[in-house]
Amino acid sequence: MEFPVQTANPAKVETACLVVPVFKDGDLLPAAAKLDDASERLIGQLIERDDFDAKLGNVQMVPFAPGLNADRLLLVGLGSRDKCQEGAFRKAVDAAFTALATLPADDAAVTFTDVPVPDRDSGWKARTVAEAAHRAVYRFTEFKSEPGPAPKLERVSLLVSEGDDAEAAREGARVGDGIGQGINAARTLGNLPGNVCTPRYLAERAEQLAAGSGGALSAEILDEETLEALGAHSLLSVGHGSDEPSRLIVMKYQGAEDPDEAPHVLVGKGITFDSGGISLKPGAGMDEMKFDMCGAASVFGAVTSVLAVRPKINLVAIVASAENMPSGRATKPGDIIKTLKGLSVEVLNTDAEGRLVLCDALTYAERFEPASVVDIATLTGAAIIALGHHATGLMANDDDLALDLLDAGETSWDRAWHLPLWDEYQEQLDSNFADLANIGGRPAGTITAGCFLSRFADKFPWAHLDIAGTAWNSGAQKGATGRPVSLLTQYLLDREAEGQVEADGEA
């Protein structure tokens, strides 16, 4: 999709659809006022006569507007001016592109950059528009024999006034375009069925990303024989009951001017299907356990975004992938396994398998001497009970890292909530027979899962994102959301900006 930035008078722009946001009080924004003057007060009259209710998120298509070069006019309600914060702006943008995606139009022009949002410039608004456009046109029809018509939208022009920073808008659109690509890449991986998206499929996808990166990305695949020799018995134990071999996937992006600069590491849980193993899950809703690799999908999505945006950082992306199935070979409750770190784990429940693959991946990350490590996983149903489907659960052994991720979530509107990781919770993982157990009981299940992972993250600043409540939707709208690709990419862009400030200070 293309996102050109123009400073032309919106009344003279030739486009299949011109999108105009308006406030409920009828006080028109500069771009809307120009369009109103050129169209014999069409917009003003629609509002005055209550033919259009500018309630937040409402849209109305005007199929013909006299005096304009646009084929159609799409009015989008912003609600009250005094309530136009980030969330309201995003809701209006999303509503606009949901409508645009249904039109037989391959191009549109939008005037969202002149909407006043506190502390947000035209670059942020342009990024928001580009991300929303990508999300709106996404369709997963790979397995439909008759998929139906796909959205035609291919070009969205961002109209800015002379007072706006056009260059900031161009950069924002470029970043939003890259993040939108990453979000949709993660959604596609998440939506693929478990008989297609296996650990070997993810490994092949990593190799394809590397091959198409122009040398910016390399991929290394550790197979079961290599993992066995390495001592990653915890990761391997999860896949014992499956005919699908497990994989540890490592992707490296070298973007920093100093190739030896400490990388930031993303670690994704890639359980391509989770039956629960011997601790078998209930049958109802088990089809959604194909989404148990959405942590891995978000890592792939973030890598896709990074390859599009090309920040000047070093990044290592690790995906620990297995299929958790019951069989005569499967790990059993009560089994004791040895991790790559050397700690022994008593497996009390084989459905708590995500932490068993992640702990070896976190230990593997030590060799990169990372600046930070963030793991992402659909780890616990308890996260849904605690936070619902709005916020990602966040735990960390470093307060600065936690704050950086929270800030990235606010900027990207892909928000997280900080949960405690106190020592008092650790004792719930005590085992009579091993160094620790893989579950800590029902109380604070999300936190004790984080406590388990923290035992394997003592060599670097580390944070854990539990996306069980945010990675996919159920019901009629069932499908992967692509979260938290936007948060992760923003976090990495912030690290680039932080490094640039430090470099300028030293200079």
N, C-alpha and C positions, 0 to 999 in steps of 0.2 A: 504494500500500500504506500502511496505517495502522500507527503504532507508539505506542500509548498506554502510559503508565507508571502502574503501580498499586502501592500499598503494602499491598494486602489479604493476608490469610493465604492462601497458595497452596492449602491444603486446601479452601478455600471458593470458589475461583475457578471460575466456570462457563466451560468452554472445550471445544472439540472435541478438543484434545490438549494435554497439559501436559508440557513438556520439562524433565527433571531431570538435571543433570550429577552424576556420582558418581565418587569416586576409587577406585582399585583396592584400597586397603587397607580399604575399608568404613567409614572415618571420614566420616560424612555431614555435608555442609554444612548450615547453618541451615535453609534452605528444604526441603531433602531430609529433614531430621530431622522437621520439622513434618508433612510428608506421610507419613513412615514411621509416626509416632505415630497419625495419623488413619486409616491404612489397615491396622491390625493388623500392623504391622511387615512389610508386603509387600516394600519395597525391601531392608531388611536381610536378610530370609530369602532373597531371590533371590541376593544376593551371597554369603551364608554357604554356601548349598547349591551354589554355582558354577553356578547357572542363568543368571547374567549375568556375563560377563567384562568388567570395566570397563577393559579395555585401551584406550588412546587411540584414539578414533575409532570404537569399536564402538558399535552402537546395538541396542536391543531394544524392540519395541513390546509393551506390556501392554494388551490390548484392554478390560480392565475392572479397575478398582481400587476395592475396597469402601471406603466412608467418604469418598470424594472426589467433588467435583462435576464433575470432568473426565470426558469420555467415554473418553479413552484416556490412557495414561501412556507417554511415550517416554524411556527411560533412555539416557544418553549417557556413554560412558566417557571419563574425563579422564586415565587412566593414573596414574602415581605423583604424589603430592602435591608431592614435592620437585623434580619436573621440570616443574611447571606454569608454563612461561614463555609469552611471547606466541605463539610458533609453535604450541605445544600447545593453547592456548586457541582459536586460530583453527581448528585442525584439528577440534577437537570441535564448534565452532559450525557449521562447514561440513558435517560429517557429520550433524548434527541437521537442518539445513535441506534437505539432499539427501533425507533420509527424509521430512520433512514435505511436500516438493513432490510426493511420490507418493501422498499420502493424499487421500481424498475429503472434505477438511475446508477450510473457508474461514477458520478462525481457529485460533490457537494462543496459548499463554502459555509464557514461558520464564523460568527462574530463574538465568540466567547471571551476573547482576550480583553475586552473592555468591561467585563463584569467585575465589580470591585469585590475582592476577597482579601480580608485583612492579612497583611504580612506575606502575601503571595504575589509574585510578579508574573509577567507574561510568559516567561519560560516555564514556570510551574503549571500555568493554565494550559499551555500548548502541550506539555507532556501529558497532562490529564486527558486532554482531548484525544491524543494519539492512542493512548492505552485503551480508552473507552471504545474507540473505533475498532481496534483489533478484537476486543472482547465481544463486541456486538455482532461482527460478521462471522464469528467462529461457528462452525457446524461440524459435528462428528457423524459422518455418514458413510464411513469406510465399508461397513458391512450391510448397507441397505441395497437391495436389488433395484429399488426405485427411489433414489435419495431425495427427489423433489428439487425445486429450483434453489440454487445457491444465491446468497446476497451478491449483488453486482458491484457494490461500492468499492472503488479502487483508488480514488483520489479525493482527498479532503484538503481544501485550501483554507488556511487560517488567515483571516482578514484582521490586520492590525491598524490602528490609527497612527498618525504621524508621531504622536507623543509616546506611543508604546515602543519598547525596545525590540525591534524586529529581529535583531541578532540573537537576543535571549530567547525569543520565540522559536527561531530556527533550531537552536541548540536543544531547547526543551522538546520540540517535536522529534528531533533525532533520537534523543534518549527515550522518549515515550514510545517511539516506533520500535526500538530495540527491546524495551521491556515488554511491550505488547507481543512481540514475536516469542519471547521467552515464556510468557504466561500461556500462550496458546500451545506452545510445544509441550509444556508440562501437562496441560489439559489432555492433549492427545495421548501422551504416554499413560496417564492415569486412566483414561477411558478405554484403552485397549484391554481385551479380555485376557485372562490368565493363560489361556492356551496359545496365545500369540506372544504376549509380553512376558517372556521368561527371563531368568538371569542371563542366558546366552543372548537373547534378543537385546537386552540393555547393553551388553558388552559390544555387540555389533553396532548399536547406535552410537556408542562412544567412539568407536573406530571411524564411523562415518563422519561424525562431527569433526574429528581431528583431520581426516582426509580433506574435508572441505574448508578448512580454516586458513589455508595459505601458510601453514607453518606456525601459526599462532598457538595452536593447541596440539599436545601430544597425548596419546592414550596408551595405558599399559593394563593388560588384563591378567589377573592372577587366577589360575584355575585351581581345581581341588588338589591336585598333586603338589602344586607350589604352596598352597595354603597349609597343607599337611606338613610339608617340610619346614614351613615357617613357624608352625606351632599355633595356628589360628583355629584351635579345636572348638572354641565356642561358636564361632561363625559356622563351621562345618557341621556342628551338632544339629543345627536347625534344619538343615537340608537332608539329614540322614534318612528320613522317611519318604523322600521324593525320588522319582526317577530323573528329575531335572538337576543337573549339577550346579553347585553354587559358584559364585564369582565375587571377587573383589576387584572393582573397577577404579582405576586411578587416572584422572585427567589433569594435565598441567598446562596452565596458561602463563606465559611469560610476557608481561606487559610493562614491567618497571624498567626504567633506564638502567638500573643496577640489577643484573641477572641474579646476584646473590642476596638481594633484598628478601627479608623473611616473608614468606607467603602467608596469606590468609587461607584457611582451609574450611571447606564446606563438606560435611559428612551426611549422606542420605541413607535412610533405611529403605532397602529395596526388597521387601517381602512381596514377591509378585503374586502370590496367593496365600492367604492365611486361613487354613481350615481349623487352626488351633492345635493341630497335631493330635497326640493321644488325649490331651485335654480338649476334646472336640467341641467346637462352637455349636450353638443351636442352628438348625437349618434355616430358620426364617432370617432373611437378610444376609445370608452368607455370601450371596453373589457380590455384595458390596466389598467383600474382602479382596477383590482385585485392586481396590484402592489403597491397600496396605503398603504399596510401593510409592505413594505420593510424596514421601520425603525424598526418595531418589528422583522422582519426576521433577520436584522443585529444584533439585541440584542441577539436573540436565537443563531445566528452564533458565536458571541463573547463568549457566555456562553459555547458553544460546544468546542471552541478553548481553553478556560480556563480550562475546565475539562480534556482536553487532555494534556495541558502543565503544569498545576497545579502551577501557580505562588503563591508566599507567600504574598498574599494580601487578603483583605476582599472586596467582591463585592456584590452589590444588583442590580438586573436587574428587571426593572418595565416595563410592557407592558400594555398600555391603549388601549383596543380593542373594536370596535363597527362596525356595518354595517350602512352606511349612505344611507337611502332609503326614497322615497316619499310615504306618505300615509296620511289618515285623522288624524293620530296621530302625524305626523312629526312636528318638530320645524319649525316655519315659519319666514320669514324675518320680522323683527320688534319685535319679541319676546324678552323678557328680562329674563335672567336666572341667577341663583345664583351659584357661584363657591364654591368649598371646602374652599378656602381662605376667603370667605365672600364678595368678590367683585362682583358687578353685571355687566353683559355683555349684551349689545344690539346686537342681532344677525342681522346684515345687509345683510349677505349672508350665506346661509346654506352650501355652497360649501367651506367655510373657516372653516371646521369642525375639522381639525387636531389639531389646537391650542386649541380647546375647550376640547378635551380629554387630551391633554398634560398638560394643565394648572392645572387640578386636580391631575394628576400624579406627577407633580413637587411639588405641595403642600404636597402631601402624602410623598414625599421623605424627607421632613423636619424632620420627626420623627426619621430618621436614623442618624441624625447629621453628614452628609457626609463630607468627605474630598474634594470631587468634585462631580459635577453632569453634565453629558453630555446627552442631548436628541438628538435623531436622527429621522428625519422625511422627507418624500416626501411632503414637506409643500407647496411650491409655484412654479407655472409655471414661475414666474418672475426669479427664480434662473437659469432656463435654458436660458432665454433671456440674463441674465448677464454673465453667465459663460459657457454656452454650456454644453457639456456632458463630459468634462474633469476634472473639479474641483468641489469639494463639497463646498458649501457656509458655512462659519464659522462666528458666532457671539458669543461674550462672555462678561460677566460682570467682568472678571478678565484677565488681560493681560498675566500673567504667565501661566494660564491655556490655553489660546489661543496659546501661543508660544509652549507649550508642545504638543498640538494637531497638530500644523503645523509641528513640528519636527518629530512626529510619522508618519505623512503623507508622509514626504520626505523619511524617512527610509524605509517605507513599499511601497513606490511608489503608495500610495493611497491618492493622494494629495488634500489639501483643500486650500481655499483662504479666507483671513480675510476681512470681511466687517465691516463697522462702525456701532456702536450702540449708536449714539449720542442722547442726550436729545431732540435735535431739531426735531427728527423724531416722538417723542412720542405724540406730539400734534395732529398728524394725526388720532390718535385713540380716540380723544375727542367725547363724545356723549352728546346730549341734555337730554337724559333720564336715562342713567346708568353711572356707574363709567368709563366704556370704551366700545368702539365698537369692534367688532371682525375683522373688516377690516379697512384699512387706505387709501383706494383709490388706483389708478393705480401707482402713483409715488413711487418708492422704495418699491415695494410690498414685496420683500424678507426681507428687513430690518424692515419694520413695523410689519411683522409677528414675527420677532425676538423680537421687542420691546414689543409686546403683551405678549410673554412668559416671558420676563424679569420681568414683574410686579409680577410674581409668583415665582421668583427665587432670591429674595432679601436676603435670609437667608444663602446662601452658594455660593462658587465659582461655576459658571455655564457657560456652553457653549452649543450652538445650532448648529447642523449640518443639513443643508438643502440638502438632497440627491436627489431632484427631477430630476436632470439632470444626475445622476451617478448610480442610483439604478437598472435601467434596460435599455435594448436596444429595439428599435422598428424595424419594417420592417422585412426583411427576416431573420434576426438574433434575432428576438424577444425573450426576456428572461431576467430573473433577473441576475445581474452581481455579486452579493455577496458583493458589496461595501456598507459600509466601514468597513467590518469585520477586514481586515488586519490593517487598521489605529487604530481601537478601541483596538485590541489585543496588538498592539505595544505600544499604550499609557499605557495600564495596565502593560505590562512588564517593561516599563520605570519607572513606579511608584514603582514596586518591586525593581528595581535596585537602584533607588533613596533612598528608605527606607533602603536598605542594606548599602549604603554609609554612611547614617546618623547613622546607628547602629554601624558601624565600627569606625566612628569618636567619638561617645560617649564612646566606649570601650577603 
